[in-house]
Amino acid sequence: MRISSLPRYYRNLRRWQEIIVVLRRYGLADWLSHLRVDFIRDWLKDDQGVPLASYSREARVRMALTDLGPTFIKLGQVLSLRPDLVGSEQAAELQQLQSQVPADSFAQVKAIVESELKLSIGQAFSQFSENCIASASIGQVHAARLTDGTSVVVKVQHANIEAKVNEDLEVLRGLAVLAERIPELAVWQPRGIVEQLSRSLKRELSFSRELSNLLMFQSTLKDYKGVIVPHAYPKLSTARVLTMERVEGESINSLGSPAALIGVDRYATARRVSDLYVQSIFIKGHYHADPHPGNILVQEDGTIALLDFGMVGRIDDSLRGTIEEMLWAVLQQDSALLTSLVKRAGKIPASIDDAQLSNDVADLIATYGSQPLDSLNLSGALNDATDILHRHRITLPSQMGILIKTLVTLEGTLRLTSSSFSILQAIQPMMGKLRQNRFSPRRQARRLRRMYVELEGLVERLPSQISSLMELVQEGKLDVQLSHRGLSPSINRLVLGLLTSSLLLGSSILMASKVPPLLFMDGGPLGLKDLSLLGVVGFVISTLVAFRILLAINKSGHLDPTADENDSSL
């Protein structure tokens, strides 16, 4: 270990201590909630004085992540995108996480802006507000004006945020390694989640990605009527500074009030937003992935403005086809096809109960498949579907998890706008077009081309791989490794049983041969005489061990033919 690394290890140690203190604080409420002693339960309270034991487990997880700071808040936001891993209730709770980070001083903001733009603030902007509009985990936003008078907003990264994030990521990787050893936590795939969080944070630490997303959506939506995207200014943007047009408008949730934007058709607005997302997802393959009400503005003429393109979902052609087939299976109420598609799209555990999964999917379709579209609760259906995945420990691709979260959020946003509208009303008319596009000559030609490239690569590699395999066989270096799951307890019992039978047989021979030292040489109870002491000791030990094996087998249920074959207690 290098001496220069000692400060980093010391900082990580202090962070570990902080994490343990917070987790202990919120974890104690798990057992306190079962106590009937009210004065003990009231010892641990939140900032408003409410006992922690009165909160649900999901709420306490959210509160603990909030106390741990920006990186852990981002971890919660990443987990909120994966209801298949944490369950719909925990994912819904984590969606409430908001990063309220104290703003940096104007002197720090000014230093970063001038360092990044290589211009003084006076040269780049005619006005620049010293007070920020909002401050989140990665950066803060200031209002400004360009030299030509255009009103803009400038997003500036927090000072030293990269070092803080890297420190927390190191700690999280250590926690993930420990969590992998705990069966209850291992099913969450902690190391994979931390890696996903690391990639997400590294993308957010560079505003260049959000700038490219803005430019992409400006291009793809320029011909879409009634929707605008803020104009970006690349010459006044870097990895730590992002300058974009300031767009005015009311949040879309304000349409829930009859007095707001009286001239705007609420149903038409909801339909325009849903059509935009359906086409973005299923036609273009990329979409705005954070459609909460604060990121969708409505102007007086009904124009829709989309904000915050830091999170953009992308779906490749293969996954898009799978999603289309799933929607078709739901509309046709084909539970067998939907079960097959779920197993094909997700990562299936080895111990999955296929019959129970089929029953759960059939119940889901029976519950929601026959409901009319205008009354169907899409959020409830998606939450129930993710609960099924979570219960069977089926892990979906991260892109599909983001899509589910986007649809749930979008459904809630549109319900605020028009309570009678469902996003499925926009999806159903497109199903015929989607199937036509799926089997269109152009798409099939693209699919055949991809298959040809993959097949060509396989054919090129196959001869050399076969030759290498044959060389290993000829040289006797070919090793075959077999992994037997759940056999260790059975093998232990088998070996112990063989040793016990050998000990019993040997003890019987010792007693029959009257091997000294002998007991009861002059006669004993029940007519016993000349018993070998070694034989008696071995007989008693073998009997006790045999009895122990029988108890273990009986406890595990293996004497019952209907018991779980994977259970073991020895």
N, C-alpha and C positions, 0 to 999 in steps of 0.2 A: 504494500500500500504506500502510495506517495504521500509525503508530508503535506503537499499542497492540497491533497484531498481531505485532510482532517477537518477543515471548516465546513465542508459540504456534509460530511458524515455527522458532524455535531448539529448542523441545522436540521438535517433529516431526523435526528434523534429527538430534538425538541418538537418537531412537527408530529412525530409518532406519539409523543406524550400528549400533545393537544388532542389528537384524534381519539386516543384511548379515553381521555377524560370526557369528551363529548359523547362517545358511544356508551360509556358507562352511565352517563347521566340519563340518556334516553332509554338505554336497555333495562335499567332498574325498574322502569314502569311496567315491564312485562310481568314480573312476579308481584309487584306492589298492587297491580290491578286485581289480583286474586285475593288479597287480604281484606278482611272485614274490619281492620283497625283504621278508622278514618284519620286519626291524628298522624299516623305514619304515612298514609297516602298523601297527605297534604304537605309533606316536607318538600317534595319536588314539584315546582311550579314553573310555568312559562313566564314570559315578560309581562303578561297581563294578569298574573296571579292565578291562572287556572291550573289545577293539578294535572301533571303529565299523565297520570294513570287514567284520566278521563278521555284521553285521545286514543284513537285507533292506532294499531301498529303502523299502518301506511302513513298516517299523519306524523307519527314520531320519526319515521325514516326521513320524511321531507324536512322536518324541523332540524334534525341532526345534520343533514346535508347543508341546510341554510347556515347553520352555525359554523360549519367547517370552511366556508368561504367560496370564492368564485370557481375554483377548479372543481370542487365537489358539487357545486350547483350545476356546473356543466355536465358532470357525471350523471346527476339526476335527470337532466334534460335529455341526455343520450338514452338513459334507461326508459324514459317516457316514450321513446320511439319504438321500444321493444316490448309491447304488451305480451307477446308470445313467451318472453322470458320471465317477466315479473308479474304477469297477471294484469287484467284490465283495471282493477281497483287501484293497485299501486301505480300503474302508468297514469291513470287519471289524476291521482294525487300529485304525482311528480310534475305534471303539466302546470301546476300552480306555482312552480318555482320561478322566482324573479330575482335577477341579480341587481340589488340596490347597493352599488359600490360608491363610496365617497369619491367625489370628483377631485381631479388633480387641480392644483393652483394654476392660474392663468400664466404665470411665469413658466411653469413646466410645459403647458400646452404650447405656448409661443416658441419655446426652445425646440420642441419636436417639429412643429410646423415649419419653422425657418430652416432647420437642419435638413428636413426631408425635401422641401421644395427648392432649396438653395436660393430663396428669395425672402426678403423681409415681409412681415404680414402686411405692412402698408403698401408694398409693391404688388402683392398677389391679390389683396382685397381692399376695397374702398372702406368697408366696415367689417368689424369682427367682434362679436359680442364676447365680453369677458366671462359672462355667466353661461353655463352649459344648459341645454334644453333637457338632456337626460344623460345618465351615467350608468353603463352596464358593466359586465365583468371584463370585457376586453377593451372597451374604449368609451369615450363620451362624445356628445354631439353639440356643436355650437352653431348658432345662426350667423350668417355673414352675407356680404354683397360683393359681387365681382366689380371690377373697375368700370364695366359698362352698365352697372346698376342692377344686374340680374340677382334675384334673391336665391341664395343657395344655403345648404347645410353642409358642415364640415365635420366628418367623423375622425377623431384623433385617438390613437392608441394610448392607453395608460403607460406612464413611465415605469420601467422595470417589470412590466407584466410578463415578459417572456421568461425571465429568470424565476419568477414566482411560480409560473405554470410548470416549468421543467422540474422544479423542486417537488411540487405536489405530485407530478407524474411519476417521479422516482419512488415516492412513498407509496403511491397507488399500485405500482408494479410489485413492490414487496408485499403489500396486503393481498394482492391477487394470488401470488404464489402460495401464501398461507391459506387463503380461502379455498384453493383447489384441493386441499387435503381434508376439507370438511364436507362430507357428503351433502348436507343440506344447502351449502353454498356452491358446491361444484357444479350443480345442475344449472346455475346461472351463467356458467362459462366466464368466470371473472377475468381471466387473462385476455380473452377475446374482447370483452367489453372495454377493458382498459386500453387495448390497442385501438379499438374503434374511437374511444374518447381521445386518445393521443392524436390520431389522424384528424379528427374533427377540430380539435383545438389548434393544431398546427395550421390548418386551413384558415381558421378564423383569425389567427395571429397575423395573417397577411391579407390586407384589404385588396390586394391585386385580384384575388379570386372573386370577391364580390363585385369588383369593377368589371371583370370579364362577364360575370353573370348579367349585370346591368346592360352591357353592350349587346349581349346575345338576345335578351328579351326585347330590347329596343328594336332589334332587327326582325325578330320573329312576330312581334305583335304590332308592327307599324301599320299593317293593313287591317287590323282587327278594330272595327268601329266600336266606340264607346269605352275603350280601355286605354289607359296611358301608363307609361313607365317613366320615372324621373330620368331626366337627361344627365348623363355622367360627363365629367370633365377630366379626361385622362392626363392633360398637361398639369393639372393641379392635384393629381392623385399619385400616391406611392403605396408601398407595402404598409405604411403606418398612418397614412393620411388619405381620406377619400372625400372628394368634393362632388356633390350632386345637386341637381335642381331641387328647390324647395317647392313641394306640391301642397296646395291648400285643399281643404275638404273636411267633411264630417265623417267620423268613424261610422262604419256600416251598421254598428249596433244601435246608433242613434235613430235609425229608421223604425225601431220598435216603438218609439214615441210618436203618437199621432201628430204632435205639433212640429216635429222636425221635418224639414225639406218637404213641404206640403205638395209641391208640384212633381215629386218623384214617384214613379210607379214602382211600388215595392216588389210586387211579383215579377215584373219585367227585370228589375235589377238583380233579384236572386237568380232568375233564369239566365241572365247574361253572365254572371259570375260562374255558375255551374257549367254552362256551355264552354266557357273559357277553360276551366280546369279539365273537363272531360276531353276536349280536343288536345290540350297540352299533354295529358297523360297518355291517351291512346293513339293519337296521331303523331304528335311531335316527339314524344318520348322524354320530355323534360318539363318540369312544372315548378311553380312557386310553392315551396313546401312548408310555409309558415302562415297559413291563412287565418290567423286569429283576428278579431275585429279591429285591433289597433293598426294592422298592416293593410287594411282595405278601406280606402276613403271613397266617399261619394260626394260629387260636386253638385251644384244646384241644377245643372242641366242633365243630371243622371249619369255623367261620365264616371267610370270606375278608375281609381288610381291604386296601383299596387306598390307597397313599400317594403324595404328590408329584403334584399336578395342574398343575404348571407347563407341561407339554407335553400338549396335547390335540389329537388329529387330528380333522379335519372333512371330510366328503365330501358334495358337493352331489348333487342327484338325477341329473344327467346323468352325472357320473363314476361314481356308484354303479351305474347301468345298464350302463355300459361294463365295469366290473369283473365284474358278474354275467354278462355275455355272454362275457367271457374265461374265467371259471370253467366255464361251460357248454361252451365250445369245447374246453377241456382234457379235461373228462369225456367228451365225445363224440369226442375225438381228431381234431378238425377243424382241421388245420394251416392251411388256406387262410383260414378264418374268423378264427382267432387272429392270423394275419399282418395281415389287413385291420383288425382291431380295434387292434392295436399301432400301425399307421400312422395310424389315426384319432385315437388318444389322445395320441400323442407328437408331438414336433417333428422332422420328417424332414429331413435334409440333402439338398441338391440332387443330390449325387453318389452317392446310395445305390444299392447293387446289389440290386435287387428279387429277382433269382433266388437270390443267395446268402442273403439274409434269409429267403426262403421255405424254403430247404434247412436253415438253422440252426433255424428254428422247427419244421420237420418232425422233425429229429433230436431236439430237446428233447422233443416229445410222444412220439416213439417210445421214448425212454429212460425217461421217467417215467410216461407215460400208461397203461401196461399193468401197473404195479406195484400190488400190493395196498395198501390204505390203511394197514394197521397197520405196514407196513414201508417206506412211502414217506418219503423224506427231504425234507420240505418246504423246509427251509433250503437244502439242496443244489439243489433245483429252482429256487428263487427266485434263488439266487446265479448259477446257470448262465443263467437268463433275463436277469438284469441284465448279465452279461458279454456276452451277445449284443447287448443295447442299447448297451453301452459300445463294443463293437467296431464297430458300425454307426453310432455317434455319434447315436443316437436319444435325445432328451431327454424324459423323462416329466414330467407336472405334479408340482409339489412335493408335493401331497397324496398322490399315488400313491407317491412315493418314501418318504414317512413311513409309509405303510401297509405297504410291503414291509419296511422296517426293523422295524416293530412286529411283524409276523408272524414274521420270522426270530427276533427276541428272544423272543417268546412261545413259539415252538416249542422253543427251547433251554431255557427255564424249565420248560415242561411235561415235557420229557424228563428233567429232574432229578427231577421229582416222580414220574412213572410212565414208565418206559422203553418200555412197550408202547403208549403213547397217542400219537395223531397228531391235530393240530387239524383235519385233513380229515375225521375221523370226526364232528366237529360240523358241518362245512360241508355235507357231502353230503346229510344228511337235510333240510337247509333249502333245497336247490336247487329242489325242486318248489314250496315255499312262496314262494321268491324270484321265480320266474317267474310264479306266480299274482299276487303283489303287483305285479310289473312291468306286467302286463296287466290289472290290476284297474280297474274303472270309475273309482274315486276317483283313482287315480294317472294314468290316461289323461286324466281331466277336468282335473287340475292341469297336465298336460303341454300339453293343448290350450289352456288358458287362457294359459300362458306363451307359446306360439306365437302366439296371437291378439294379445297385448300387443306382441310384437316385430313382427308383421306390421302392426299398426295404426300403430306408430311409423314403420315403413318407408313405408307408404302416405302418411302425413302429410308426411314429409320429401322424398319422391321428386319431386313437382311443382316444389318450389322448387329442388332440386338440378339437375333437368333445365333449368329456366329459367336458372339461373346458368351452366350449361355452354353453353347456346345463346348467351348474351350474350358469353361468352369467344370462341366461334367467330366471331360476327359482328364483334367488335372486333379479331380477329386476335391475341388474346393467349393462345390455347390452345397450350401447349407439350407435346410428347410426348418423353419421355426414354427412351431404350433403353439397357440395360446389357448388354454382351456379355462374358460370362465366358470367359477363356482365349483371347481373340482378340488380345490385345496382342502376344504373340510372333509370331503368324502375320502380323499387319499389319506388324510390323517387318521380317520376312523379305521380305514382298511389296514393301515400299517399297525395301528395300536391293537386292532383285533387279532392280527397275525402274531404279534408279540405276546399278547395275552394267551392265545391258544398254545403257543410254544411253551410259555411259562407253566401253564396248566398241565400240559403233557409231561414236561420235565419233572414237575413236582410229583406227579403221579408215579413216574418211574422211580424217583428217589424214595418215595414211601413204600412202593412195592419191593424195592431192593433192600430196604431197611439200612439205608446209608447212614452211618453215625454222624453226629451224636443222635442218640435215640431217646424218646420219651416213653414213659410208662413201661419200663423194662420188667417191672414186677406186676404188671396188670393195672388197668385204670378203669374209669367209668365206661359203661356201655360195652365192656369187653375189649376196649382198646389196649393194644400192646405193641411195643417195639415200633413206635412211629418215628420216622425221620424228622428231626427238627427242621432241617432245610426244606424238606418236602412240604411240611405243614405251613411254614412261612410263605413259600412260593404259592401254595394253594390258596391261602388267604388273600395274598396280594392279587393274584389273577382273578379271584372271585369279585373282589372290590372293584377292580378296573372294568371287568365285564359288566357289573351292575352300573357303573358310571357311564359306560357306552350306551347301555339300554336306556338310561334316563335321558341322555342327550338326544338320542334318536327319537324317543317318544316326545320330548319337549319341542323338537323342531317340526313334529307332525309327519315325519317320514314313515311312521307305521300306519298312517292313514292314507289310503291311495288317492284321496281327493285333495290332499294338502299341496301346498306350493312346493314344487320341486327345487326351487332355488333357495329355500330357507335353510339355514343351518345355525347351530348353536355351539358347535365344538370346533 
